Every structure is written in C-alpha cells, then in structure tokens.
Amino acid sequence: MIAKVIVDIESSALDKIFDYNIPSDMTLTKGDRVLVPFGKKNIQGYVVGVEETTDYDASKIKDIVSKLDAQPLLTENNLRLCFFMQQKFFLRAIDIIKLCVPPYVLNGKQKDTTYVRLSDLEDLKITSAKQLEIVSFLQEVGEADKTSILSKFSQSAYKTLLDKGALVLRQEKTYRAPNNAFKVAKKEIVLNPEQQHAVDTICKYKYNTFLLHGVTGSGKTEVYINVIKNALKQGKGAIMLVPEISLTPQMSARFKNAFGDTVAILHSSLKPGERFDEWNRLKNGEAKIAIGARSCIFAPIKNLGVIVIDEEHDGSYYAESNPRFHTHEVARYLAYLNNCPLILGSATPSIESFYRVKTGEYSLITLANRANQRELPNIEIVDMLGEVGKGNTNIFSYRLLSELEQCVADKKQAMIFINRRGFSSFLMCRECGYVPKCEDCDVSLVYHKEDNMLKCHYCQKRYRVPYKCPKCGSPSLRYGAVGTERIVEELKKMFNVPIFRLDNDTTKSRDSYVDILTQFNNTSPAILVGTQMIAKGHDFNNVTLVGIVDADISLHFSDYRAVERTFQLITQVAGRAGRSDKEGKVVLQTYYPKHFAYRCACNYDYNAFFKREIKLREISHFPPFVDMIRVLVVGGDEKKAQQVLQDIFEKLKVLRDKYPSDFVYLAPMKCPKKRLQGNFRFQILMRIQKKNEQDILPKLHEICRNIKPNQVSIFIENDPQNLS
C-alpha cells in the first residue's frame, strides 16, 4: 500500500504530494502524522491519501519510518479544506495543515499534578522531627500536592518518607484554564419579537449564509447564544469568532454564563499550555463551543452545527501575513462541508456582504431596534475649523470638554476614541523638514513619550529621540498628530478620575487587556481612551459619553474602502454609549462636517450610505462588481524582487491579451510602504470581471507557481484589505 504524504517543509518547490510505502505491520489512514525519510534525514509529514499502487518506480519508493500518533490529527474535512484553500488562496499545503494542527498542539504536553497522602502502613517508626512535620501536616489535610509539600518542608525528609513507603502518590491531569477574570452579571433574557424571529429563521435551515444586520445594542449576541443552544440540543458544536482578542473576555464571560464549561477559548494571547488544553478539550468533545479571533475558525470541532462571525465587516478577518486567507471564505466552505448555517453579524456590514444580500447569495435578517427599546445615542458633529476660529487650539472641542465634565460629575463613564497610538505620529524638523524614519521600513517613526523613544509600528525597532535635527542640526523639532498617549496626558491634567488606555502598547503582556477592561468596567467615574480596540463589541452599562477626537484619520487613506471604514468606525464607536437604561451622547470632532459618511453615521442610516457607496463602486469598477487581486512580491534584494515582478507582469500581459474584456485594470508598482522589516515590496494590482474569474485565477496561480525565484516570495491576495 502507498501513502500520499505532504512533508513538513515550508518550501514552495516542495509543495507537492510524495509517495511512500506503508510497511506491512503498519496501519495508516488519512490524517495520520508520520515520520518519513527525506534526503539524508527523517522528517514528519501528513498522510493525505492511501492507495494500492503508485505511478513512480516502486524500487525507488522509501518506507514510512513510523506512525507518530495513536489517532489521526487531521480529519477528512481538514483535508478537504486544505485543498480548497490551496486553490482559492495560492497557499502551500503544509502552511494550511499547521493552521489545523498548530505547533503548540504538537509541542505541548499534558500537565499532571502529583498528590501525596499517608500510606496505610502501621508499623513505620518515624522519629525525625522534620519527617514528623510532614506526617502531621498530611494527617491534618489528608492530601496535598507535591509542589506545596516540597515548598514547606524538608526535601530530604520527604524523600526518606517516600522510600520507607510512608507516602502514597497520585497523579491527576491538571487543566490550565485561561484567565476569566472579566465577569458579566448572569441574567435570564427573554428574546424580543425581532430576536425570536431571527433565531427561528436561522434554525429552520441547515446550510445557508445569513447576514444579521442589527443596530448597535440590538441583541445580536443573544441571537447567537440561542442558535447555538439549538445546535447543542442536536449534539453539535459551534465556532464563535470575534475580530479582536480584546473582545474575548466579555464574549466568553457571557457564553460561560450560558454554556458553562462547554466553552473553550482559542487565541494567540493564551499561554501555550492553555492553548494546548483548550484545543484538546475541543478535539475530544469535552468542550463544544470555540470562541476566539480569526485562527479559531480552524478549531477541531467534529460535528459543527453553526459558525458565527461577529462584526463581520472588520478587516482583521483577512490574514495579511503568510498564510494569507479570508476568514469569510473559509467559514463558508466549512459551513458547506458541515451542512450548517453561517451567521455574519454587524451593525455596519461590509459593502460586499450587503451586495451579496441584494444578489440573493446571502439571506438578510434585520434587528432594527435596540434590545432595551431605547433610542440610539445622539451624535453631535463639531467643526474643528470653527473651534480654531473661536481661539480653541486644544485637542478637545469646547463641547466635548463640557460633556466630559458633566459625565464625570454624574459619576458615569466616558470612552475617548482616536485611531492612533503613541504620543505623536512623527517628529519633524521645523527648519529642513527632516522626519526620522525606520532603517528597515519605509515609514515614519512614532514618538512614545512614556518610553522617550521613537518606535516603528511595523518591525517594533526602537530609536533614541534626537535633541536636534540629525540632518541640519537645528534644535527646532515639532511633534505630529496626537495619539492615545498624548490624549491620556491631557485628560489627566483636567480630570481627577481614573483614566485607562487600551491600545497595542498597553496590551503587550498576557491578559493585560482583561485587566484594563475589568478595572474600567468596575470603576465610576472613569475614562477609557483607546484605538479601534474599543470601537466594537464592548458592552459597558455605565458608559454615557463617547468622544471621537479625530474622525478624519481614516477618511483620506489611498484605499477605495477609506470612506466605508470611516462610516463603520464612527457608527461602531458611537454604539458603545447608552447601552443600558442611561441616555447616551456622542461628540464627533472633524474638519469635514458635511461629508456624507458623517451625515449617514449621525442618522445611523446604513441603507443611505450603502446606496451611495455602491453606486460609486459600480461607476468606478471596484468590488463587489469586479474582483480585486494583488500579486505581492517581497525580497531582501531590491533588484531581484523587481525582476520577479517584471517577469510576472510580462506573462500577465499575455493573459490579459487573451481575455481583453475581462481585465478592467492591470498595473505593476511599488507598494506605498516600499520597505518593511528589511524587505522590499512590489505589487501588481488587477481588477477582473467576475464572469470569467474561474478561468483567469487558475492561470494566474500557474504563472506564479512556475516562477521559482531565490530569496523572493510571491503572494496572491484575493480581495486584499490593505493595499499599502
């Protein structure tokens, strides 16, 4: 018998299936992990098929060395998903397998705790005082773990008692539970008619994709919980995705209230041991519900009954590092394989998702009202040019300061949103215009006052702050646009209340985001300052005010999604206010008060925004009317990378000539961020008519697969979320 094996080598040249003999005394099935000879050494691989014969010279085929696990690590659905993602996203098979079986699973070990008690032997004579201390302790407590005994008493006395047979040891598997310090009050919620209709509609179907469009605070989470309850009744499991790790504490607390220990958490901020235990609880069926960010879509749930993607519009669901994939497409294929519903939930669905509703590809369910039947918070626009005219050059408008003062006086909570971290976005010489940039990345360095350092937000490299311009020697240096750190500093000067900050700089240590959110949740009055990490999903009962300091940050990015993302951010962050029985207010500061994105956001009018934005996309030939595809070429040698780009582009021109009416746009260029982490970056952008996409994409993959450059990587991105 012949095993078809994918070897564990991350090389595009070796991204193929190899044949190996199965020894007569070995039984293998699809999904088994094996040890195979490859070159001069043995490496691990994965069996993706078993056949009786081979097309290769049988005398040259080597035997499998050993089977590495008692049970297969990959399921049939894992393997089908692997081949789907290979074709869809131009990925290596081994990279996809490692998403399904992460390294922490292979390298992890079960943790056992050793417990100690006294034996039943009666004729033991113990005279040593130190041994008697241990005996007296165990007589009092009955049983204790070995670690605590060795920390309290003499190790030599313990060993002597053990050798005499005076002690009995017992080992027990220890579950390493993730920190679940965030608590949510447990209460019985009766669904309102809109929510009940949503649950009933979804539960009628098996495989279907639903877009659950509900205003902020409409109770989408309760819909998710009740649909999952229905799946559990049928003996099935569920995957619940959130866009930010910072959202998992609150979501997991609500789910644990509803489902107890059947909930497992999977995300990158957990300790390896915790991830190992959570993955195994899902694999062996102890846990039925997986909650986490993007990679949680690969959770090992055998009988999947429903998949939920909350805040489905969020760009974080697209993996921008290898392996690059779109979570929505993976989820849709998994839902198809498991014949179960997929729920995409959002108050501000992506233009592409809502367009799929219009074309009948998705089914729409609407929650038009807040679950508590209160009005959405009033959004007041403040023209910052007008503030300057009044002599106010402060970061905060008079209106926002006034509302903050009232909020603090009322002992309520406020959230201040600015989508920029650090103290200032750059440092610049007033004399010559010099701006310090990262040596390895084509980006300006961000000033962080707390550390008194300039930092690169792409490679994390740090630099000393110059006291004069390195170029012209002038001491006249000015700071760029403000970030979260500066906002906190200014607020502390004005308000004597606890002020918390939530961004990538304050959440580097494990569980720090849990601690920050828990402290804020339990403190009134208080102010939480943050980036987009605070903009979505959070539900704090005492938040009555949201301040949006600089709404224009994302408005003028060189990306066709810039206006859509601005509308989404404004609507989402505004929805954090007034979520209980208290009235909410939002103050939005902008230099473009008449922009249609702000007008639609102030009225919470998604439909009006969609109608205008979809018309612009249609006229200008952008998604969802065409497919946007990027070929990204990355390498440490600029000339090599540029040559590879040119080779691909020449072949693509031939393909375009074959399909002239299907290529709306095709152009090679430098990436806006030309260099990141020491690598030069070039890209080819193309827009292709959807009708012949299935003919063109395989040919594009073939072109890139046949170019085998040294020290240059090629990536193909379908519907890229970041074109920089």
C-alpha positions in Angstrom: 0.0 0.0 0.0 1.1 3.5 -0.8 0.7 6.6 1.4 0.4 10.0 -0.1 2.3 12.3 2.1 2.8 16.1 2.5 6.1 16.7 4.1 6.7 19.3 6.8 9.0 21.6 4.8 8.0 25.2 4.2 9.2 25.4 0.6 7.1 26.2 -2.5 9.3 23.9 -4.6 8.4 21.0 -2.3 4.7 21.9 -2.1 3.5 18.6 -3.6 2.5 15.1 -2.6 5.2 12.4 -2.1 4.6 8.6 -2.3 5.9 6.3 0.5 5.5 2.5 1.1 3.4 1.6 4.1 5.2 -1.3 5.9 3.1 -4.5 6.2 3.0 -4.2 10.0 1.7 -0.6 10.0 -1.9 0.6 9.5 -2.4 4.1 8.3 -5.4 6.3 7.4 -5.9 9.8 6.1 -4.9 12.4 8.5 -2.2 10.4 10.3 1.1 12.1 11.2 4.1 10.1 10.2 7.9 10.1 10.2 9.4 9.7 6.7 12.9 9.6 5.2 13.5 12.8 3.2 17.0 13.4 1.8 19.5 12.5 4.4 17.2 12.8 7.4 13.8 11.8 8.7 11.1 14.5 8.9 7.4 14.5 9.9 4.7 14.5 7.3 0.9 14.1 7.0 -0.9 11.3 5.1 -3.5 12.8 2.8 -4.4 9.6 0.9 -3.8 5.8 0.8 -3.7 3.9 -2.5 -2.8 0.5 -3.6 -0.4 1.5 -6.4 1.9 4.3 -7.5 2.8 5.8 -10.8 6.5 6.0 -9.8 9.3 3.4 -9.9 8.4 1.2 -7.0 12.0 0.3 -6.3 12.8 3.9 -5.5 9.9 4.5 -3.1 11.0 4.5 0.5 9.2 3.1 3.5 7.5 5.2 6.2 9.6 5.1 9.3 6.8 5.3 11.9 3.4 6.5 12.8 3.6 9.3 15.3 0.2 9.4 17.0 -2.4 6.9 18.1 -5.2 8.7 16.3 -5.2 10.9 13.1 -4.6 14.6 13.8 -6.4 15.7 10.6 -10.0 14.9 9.8 -11.4 14.4 6.3 -12.9 17.9 6.5 -9.4 19.3 7.4 -8.0 17.7 4.3 -10.8 18.9 2.0 -10.4 22.4 3.5 -6.7 22.2 2.8 -7.1 21.6 -0.9 -9.9 24.2 -1.1 -7.6 26.9 0.4 -4.7 25.8 -1.8 -6.7 26.6 -4.9 -8.5 29.6 -3.5 -5.7 31.5 -1.9 -2.5 30.2 -3.6 -1.1 28.7 -0.3 1.3 25.8 0.5 -0.5 22.7 1.8 1.8 22.4 4.9 1.0 26.0 5.9 -2.7 25.2 5.9 -2.1 22.0 7.8 -0.3 24.0 10.5 -3.4 26.1 10.9 -5.5 23.0 11.6 -2.8 21.4 13.8 -0.9 24.4 15.3 2.7 24.0 16.6 1.5 24.4 20.2 -0.5 21.2 19.8 2.5 19.2 18.6 4.9 20.6 21.1 2.6 20.7 24.1 2.3 18.3 26.9 -0.4 17.3 29.3 0.2 18.8 32.7 -0.1 16.3 35.6 -0.2 17.3 39.3 1.1 14.8 41.9 -0.8 14.5 45.1 0.6 13.0 48.3 -1.2 11.2 51.2 -0.1 9.0 54.0 0.0 5.2 53.4 -1.9 2.7 55.5 1.3 1.1 56.9 1.0 1.0 60.7 4.4 -0.4 61.7 6.5 2.5 60.5 8.7 4.1 63.1 9.3 7.8 62.5 11.5 9.7 64.9 12.9 12.5 62.8 11.3 15.9 63.7 11.3 17.0 60.1 9.6 13.8 58.9 7.1 14.1 61.7 6.2 17.7 60.5 5.2 16.2 57.1 3.3 13.4 58.7 1.4 15.8 61.0 0.6 18.1 58.1 -0.9 15.2 56.0 -2.8 13.9 58.9 -4.5 17.3 59.2 -5.2 18.0 55.5 -5.5 14.4 54.2 -3.9 15.0 50.8 -1.8 17.8 49.3 0.0 18.4 46.1 3.7 17.5 46.0 4.8 21.0 45.0 3.3 22.6 48.1 4.8 20.0 50.4 8.3 20.5 49.0 8.0 24.3 49.3 7.0 24.0 53.0 9.1 21.1 54.3 12.5 19.4 54.0 13.0 17.7 50.6 15.3 15.1 52.2 12.7 14.3 54.8 10.1 13.9 52.1 12.3 11.5 50.1 13.1 9.4 53.2 9.3 9.0 53.9 8.7 8.1 50.3 11.5 5.4 50.4 10.1 4.0 53.6 6.7 3.6 51.9 5.0 6.1 54.3 3.7 8.2 51.4 1.3 7.3 48.5 1.4 9.3 45.3 -1.5 10.0 43.0 -1.3 11.8 39.6 -4.1 13.8 38.2 -4.4 15.7 34.9 -4.4 19.5 35.5 -6.5 21.7 33.2 -4.8 25.0 32.5 -7.7 27.4 32.3 -7.4 30.8 30.5 -7.8 33.8 32.7 -11.5 34.5 33.0 -11.4 37.5 35.4 -13.9 39.5 33.5 -17.4 38.9 34.9 -20.8 39.6 33.5 -23.9 39.5 35.6 -25.9 36.3 34.9 -29.5 37.1 34.0 -32.3 35.4 32.2 -33.1 37.2 29.0 -36.4 36.9 27.1 -36.0 37.4 23.4 -38.0 40.3 21.9 -40.0 39.5 18.7 -37.2 40.7 16.4 -34.6 38.4 18.1 -37.0 35.5 18.3 -37.8 35.8 14.5 -34.0 35.8 13.8 -33.5 32.7 15.8 -36.4 30.8 14.3 -35.4 31.8 10.8 -31.8 30.6 11.2 -32.8 27.4 12.9 -35.1 26.4 10.0 -32.1 26.0 7.7 -29.1 23.7 7.5 -26.5 25.1 5.1 -27.2 28.8 4.5 -25.4 32.2 4.9 -27.3 34.8 7.0 -26.3 38.4 7.3 -27.6 39.5 10.7 -27.8 43.3 10.3 -28.6 44.7 13.7 -28.1 48.2 15.1 -25.6 48.5 17.9 -27.2 47.2 21.1 -29.9 45.3 19.3 -29.0 42.0 21.0 -27.2 40.1 18.3 -25.2 38.2 20.9 -28.4 36.8 22.4 -29.4 35.6 18.9 -26.0 33.8 18.6 -26.5 32.2 22.0 -29.9 30.9 21.2 -29.0 29.5 17.8 -26.0 27.7 19.5 -28.3 26.3 22.1 -30.3 24.8 19.3 -27.1 23.3 17.8 -26.1 21.8 21.2 -29.5 20.2 21.6 -28.8 18.3 18.3 -25.4 17.1 19.7 -23.5 19.6 17.6 -20.8 22.3 18.3 -20.2 25.9 17.3 -17.5 28.3 16.4 -17.9 31.9 17.6 -15.5 34.4 16.0 -14.7 38.0 17.2 -12.4 40.4 15.4 -10.2 41.5 18.4 -8.7 39.4 21.1 -9.7 42.2 23.5 -13.4 41.2 22.8 -12.9 37.7 24.0 -13.2 38.4 27.8 -16.6 39.9 27.6 -17.9 37.4 25.0 -16.5 34.4 26.7 -18.0 35.6 30.1 -21.5 35.8 28.5 -21.1 32.4 26.8 -19.8 30.7 30.0 -22.8 32.1 31.8 -25.0 30.4 29.2 -23.0 27.2 28.5 -20.6 26.7 31.4 -17.5 24.5 30.8 -18.6 23.5 27.3 -16.9 26.8 26.1 -13.2 26.9 25.1 -11.2 29.9 24.2 -8.6 29.9 21.4 -6.4 32.9 20.6 -2.7 33.9 20.4 -2.5 35.7 23.8 -3.1 32.5 25.8 -0.1 30.6 27.2 1.0 27.6 25.1 -0.2 25.2 27.8 -3.6 26.9 28.0 -4.0 26.7 24.2 -2.9 23.0 24.2 -5.5 22.2 26.8 -8.3 24.2 25.2 -7.6 22.6 21.7 -7.6 19.1 23.2 -10.9 19.8 25.1 -12.5 20.7 21.7 -10.8 17.8 19.9 -12.0 15.1 22.4 -15.5 16.7 22.8 -15.2 18.0 26.4 -15.9 21.4 25.0 -18.4 22.1 22.2 -18.1 25.8 21.6 -14.9 27.6 20.5 -14.6 31.4 20.9 -11.7 33.3 19.5 -10.3 35.6 16.8 -9.5 34.7 13.2 -7.5 31.4 13.7 -10.3 30.0 15.8 -12.1 29.1 12.5 -9.8 26.0 12.5 -10.9 24.8 15.9 -11.1 20.9 15.9 -14.9 20.6 16.4 -16.1 17.3 14.9 -19.8 17.9 14.4 -20.1 21.6 13.6 -23.7 22.9 13.9 -23.2 26.7 13.4 -20.5 29.3 12.7 -20.8 32.9 13.8 -18.6 35.8 12.6 -19.4 38.8 14.8 -18.5 42.3 13.5 -18.2 40.6 10.1 -17.1 43.9 8.4 -13.8 44.0 10.3 -10.6 43.9 8.2 -8.9 41.7 10.8 -10.7 38.7 9.4 -8.3 38.9 6.4 -4.9 37.4 7.3 -2.2 39.8 6.0 0.8 37.6 6.7 1.5 34.1 5.5 -0.7 32.1 5.2 -3.0 34.8 3.7 -6.6 33.9 3.7 -10.1 35.4 4.1 -11.9 34.0 7.1 -15.3 34.5 5.4 -14.4 32.2 2.5 -13.0 29.6 4.9 -16.1 29.8 7.0 -18.5 29.4 4.1 -16.7 26.3 2.9 -16.7 24.8 6.4 -20.4 25.5 6.7 -20.9 23.8 3.3 -18.8 20.7 4.5 -20.8 20.5 7.7 -24.2 21.4 6.2 -24.7 24.1 8.8 -25.7 27.8 8.9 -23.1 30.6 8.8 -24.1 33.9 10.6 -22.4 37.1 9.7 -23.3 39.8 12.2 -22.8 43.5 12.1 -24.4 46.9 12.6 -22.3 48.1 9.6 -22.0 45.2 7.2 -19.2 45.4 4.5 -20.4 46.7 1.2 -19.5 43.3 -0.4 -21.6 41.3 2.1 -24.7 43.6 1.8 -24.3 43.4 -2.0 -24.5 39.6 -1.7 -27.8 40.1 0.0 -29.0 42.1 -2.9 -28.0 39.4 -5.4 -29.6 36.6 -3.3 -26.3 35.0 -2.3 -26.9 35.8 1.4 -30.2 35.9 3.4 -30.8 39.1 5.3 -32.2 39.3 8.9 -32.7 42.7 10.4 -32.7 43.9 14.0 -33.8 47.5 13.6 -34.2 48.4 17.3 -32.1 48.3 20.4 -33.0 45.4 22.7 -33.8 47.8 25.6 -36.1 49.8 23.2 -34.1 53.0 23.9 -33.1 55.4 21.2 -29.6 55.2 19.7 -27.2 57.9 21.2 -27.4 61.3 19.6 -24.2 62.1 17.6 -23.3 65.8 17.6 -20.8 66.9 15.0 -18.2 69.6 16.0 -16.5 71.5 13.2 -12.9 71.9 14.4 -12.2 74.7 11.9 -14.9 76.6 13.8 -13.2 75.8 17.1 -9.9 77.3 15.7 -11.9 80.4 14.7 -13.1 80.7 18.3 -9.5 80.6 19.5 -9.6 77.0 20.7 -6.4 75.2 19.6 -6.8 72.4 22.1 -7.1 68.7 21.2 -10.6 68.8 22.6 -13.5 71.0 21.4 -15.4 73.1 24.0 -18.4 70.8 23.5 -16.5 67.6 24.2 -14.9 69.1 27.4 -18.3 70.3 28.6 -19.8 66.8 28.1 -16.8 65.2 29.8 -17.2 67.5 32.8 -20.9 66.6 33.1 -20.2 62.9 32.7 -17.6 62.9 35.5 -19.9 65.0 37.7 -22.7 62.4 37.2 -20.2 59.6 38.2 -20.7 57.9 34.8 -18.1 56.6 32.3 -16.8 58.0 29.1 -14.9 56.5 26.2 -12.5 58.6 24.1 -11.6 57.2 20.6 -8.6 58.1 18.5 -7.3 55.5 16.0 -3.7 56.4 16.5 -1.4 55.2 19.3 1.7 56.8 20.7 2.2 60.4 21.8 2.6 61.8 18.3 2.6 60.3 14.8 6.0 61.7 13.9 8.8 64.1 14.8 9.8 66.8 12.2 12.5 69.5 11.9 10.9 72.9 11.5 13.9 74.1 9.6 14.6 71.5 6.9 11.5 69.2 7.2 13.5 66.1 8.1 11.4 63.3 9.5 13.1 60.3 11.3 12.3 57.0 9.5 12.9 53.4 10.4 16.1 51.9 8.9 14.3 48.7 7.9 10.8 50.1 7.0 9.7 52.9 4.7 7.7 54.5 7.4 8.0 57.4 9.8 8.8 56.7 13.4 6.2 57.3 16.1 7.2 59.3 19.2 6.3 57.5 22.5 6.8 59.9 25.4 6.4 57.3 28.2 9.5 55.4 27.0 11.0 58.6 25.5 11.7 56.6 22.3 10.9 56.7 18.6 9.3 53.4 17.6 8.5 51.7 14.3 5.0 50.2 14.4 5.8 47.6 11.8 9.1 46.0 12.9 9.0 47.3 16.5 12.5 48.7 16.2 13.3 51.5 18.8 15.4 54.6 18.4 16.6 57.3 20.7 14.8 60.7 20.5 17.2 63.3 18.9 17.6 66.6 20.8 18.5 68.3 17.5 17.9 67.5 13.8 20.4 64.8 12.6 20.3 66.5 9.1 20.8 70.2 9.7 21.5 70.4 13.4 18.5 72.6 14.3 17.1 72.2 17.8 13.6 73.2 16.5 11.7 70.0 16.4 7.9 69.7 16.3 5.5 66.8 17.0 3.0 65.4 14.5 -0.6 64.4 15.1 -1.6 63.3 18.6 -2.1 59.7 19.7 -3.7 57.8 22.6 -0.7 58.5 24.9 -1.0 62.3 24.4 -4.8 62.2 24.9 -4.3 60.5 28.3 -1.7 63.0 29.3 -4.0 66.0 28.5 -7.0 64.4 30.2 -5.0 63.8 33.4 -4.3 67.5 33.6 -8.0 68.3 33.5 -9.8 65.4 35.3 -9.0 63.8 38.7 -10.6 60.5 37.8 -9.1 57.1 36.8 -8.1 57.1 33.1 -7.4 53.9 31.3 -5.7 53.3 27.9 -6.4 50.4 25.6 -4.1 50.0 22.6 -1.3 47.8 21.3 1.2 49.4 23.6 -0.8 48.8 26.8 -1.8 45.2 25.9 1.5 43.6 25.2 1.6 41.5 28.4 -0.6 38.5 28.7 -4.1 39.2 29.9 -3.4 43.0 30.2 -6.5 43.7 28.1 -8.6 41.6 30.5 -7.2 43.6 33.5 -7.8 47.0 31.8 -11.3 46.2 30.7 -12.2 44.7 34.1 -10.9 47.7 36.0 -12.7 50.1 33.7 -15.9 48.1 34.0 -15.7 48.3 37.8 -14.8 52.0 38.1 -17.1 55.0 38.0 -16.5 57.7 37.2 -13.8 56.8 34.7 -12.5 57.5 31.2 -11.2 54.8 28.7 -9.0 56.1 25.9 -8.3 53.7 23.0 -7.9 52.9 19.4 -10.2 50.7 17.3 -9.8 48.1 20.0 -12.6 49.9 21.9 -14.7 50.7 18.9 -16.7 47.5 18.6 -18.4 44.8 20.6 -17.8 46.2 24.1 -20.9 46.5 26.4 -20.4 48.7 29.4 -23.6 49.7 31.2 -22.4 52.9 32.7 -20.9 54.5 29.5 -23.0 57.5 28.7 -20.5 59.5 26.6 -18.3 58.7 23.6 -15.8 61.3 22.3 -14.4 60.8 18.8 -11.3 63.1 18.8 -10.2 62.9 15.2 -12.8 61.3 13.0 -10.9 62.1 9.8 -7.9 59.8 10.4 -9.2 57.0 8.1 -11.1 59.2 5.7 -8.3 60.1 3.3 -6.3 56.8 3.1 -5.4 55.9 -0.5 -7.8 53.0 -0.5 -11.2 52.6 -2.1 -12.6 51.4 1.3 -11.5 54.5 3.2 -15.0 56.1 3.3 -16.6 52.8 4.2 -14.2 52.2 7.0 -14.7 55.7 8.4 -18.5 55.2 8.4 -18.1 51.8 10.1 -15.8 53.1 12.8 -18.0 56.1 13.6 -21.1 54.0 13.8 -19.5 51.3 15.9 -17.8 53.5 18.4 -20.9 55.6 18.8 -22.8 52.4 19.7 -20.7 52.0 22.9 -22.8 54.8 24.5 -26.1 54.4 26.3 -26.4 50.6 26.1 -28.3 50.2 29.4 -31.1 52.4 30.7 -29.0 55.6 30.6 -29.1 58.0 27.8 -26.0 58.1 25.5 -24.3 61.0 23.8 -21.6 61.1 21.1 -19.3 64.1 20.2 -17.7 63.7 16.8 -14.8 66.2 16.0 -14.0 66.7 12.3 -12.7 69.2 9.8 -15.2 67.9 7.2 -18.5 68.2 9.0 -20.6 68.0 5.7 -19.1 64.7 4.5 -21.8 62.3 3.5 -20.2 59.5 5.6 -20.7 61.6 8.8 -24.3 62.6 7.8 -25.2 58.9 7.3 -23.5 57.9 10.6 -25.3 60.6 12.6 -28.6 59.2 11.4 -27.5 55.6 11.7 -28.6 55.3 8.1 -26.7 52.3 6.7 -29.1 51.9 3.7 -28.5 55.5 2.6 -24.7 55.0 2.9 -24.8 51.7 1.0 -26.9 53.2 -1.9 -24.4 56.0 -2.5 -21.3 53.9 -1.9 -22.4 51.0 -4.1 -23.2 53.4 -7.0 -19.7 54.9 -6.7 -18.2 51.4 -6.8 -20.2 50.4 -9.8 -19.2 53.5 -11.8 -15.5 53.2 -10.9 -15.4 49.4 -11.4 -14.4 48.4 -7.9 -15.5 45.4 -5.8 -18.1 44.0 -5.4 -18.6 44.5 -9.2 -15.1 43.2 -10.0 -12.5 41.1 -8.3 -9.6 43.0 -6.8 -6.4 40.8 -6.9 -2.9 41.7 -5.7 0.3 39.9 -6.6 2.7 40.9 -3.8 6.5 40.3 -4.4 8.7 40.6 -1.3 12.5 40.2 -1.1 15.6 41.5 0.7 17.3 42.3 -2.6 15.5 45.1 -4.4 16.7 44.2 -7.9 15.8 40.5 -7.6 12.3 41.4 -6.3 11.8 43.9 -9.1 12.9 41.4 -11.7 10.5 38.8 -10.4 7.7 41.4 -10.5 8.6 42.2 -14.1 8.6 38.5 -15.1 5.1 38.0 -13.7 3.8 41.2 -15.3 5.0 40.2 -18.7 3.2 36.9 -18.5 0.1 38.6 -17.2 0.0 40.9 -20.2 -0.2 37.8 -22.4 -3.1 36.6 -20.2 -4.8 40.0 -20.5 -4.5 39.9 -24.3 -6.3 36.5 -24.2 -9.1 38.0 -22.0 -9.1 41.7 -23.1 -12.7 42.4 -21.9 -12.2 40.9 -18.5 -9.2 42.9 -17.3 -10.5 46.2 -16.1 -7.1 47.2 -14.7 -3.6 45.8 -14.6 -0.5 47.7 -13.4 2.8 47.0 -11.6 4.1 49.4 -9.0 6.0 49.8 -5.7 3.9 49.3 -2.6 3.0 52.5 -0.8 5.2 51.2 2.0 8.0 50.2 -0.2 10.1 48.5 2.5 9.0 46.7 5.7 11.2 44.7 8.1 14.2 45.0 5.7 12.3 43.6 2.7 11.5 45.5 -0.5 7.9 45.2 -1.6 6.4 45.5 -5.1 2.9 44.7 -6.3 0.7 44.1 -9.3 -2.9 45.2 -8.9 -5.6 43.9 -11.2 -9.3 44.2 -11.3 -11.1 41.4 -13.2 -14.7 40.9 -14.3 -16.4 38.3 -12.2 -17.9 36.3 -15.1 -14.5 34.8 -16.1 -12.8 34.8 -12.8 -12.8 31.0 -12.6 -10.9 30.8 -15.9 -8.3 33.5 -15.1 -7.4 32.8 -11.4 -6.0 29.3 -12.0 -3.9 30.6 -14.9 -2.6 33.4 -12.6 -1.7 30.8 -10.0 0.1 28.7 -12.6 2.1 31.7 -13.8 3.3 32.5 -10.2 3.9 28.8 -9.4 6.1 28.4 -12.4 8.3 31.3 -11.4 10.7 29.9 -8.7 12.9 32.8 -7.6 15.6 32.5 -4.9 15.1 34.6 -1.8 12.0 36.2 -3.2 8.4 35.4 -2.0 5.3 35.7 -4.1 1.8 36.1 -2.6 -1.5 36.3 -4.3 -4.3 38.1 -2.4 -7.9 37.9 -3.4 -9.9 40.9 -2.2 -6.9 42.4 -0.2 -8.0 44.6 2.8 -4.8 46.6 2.9 -3.2 47.9 -0.3 -0.3 49.7 1.4 
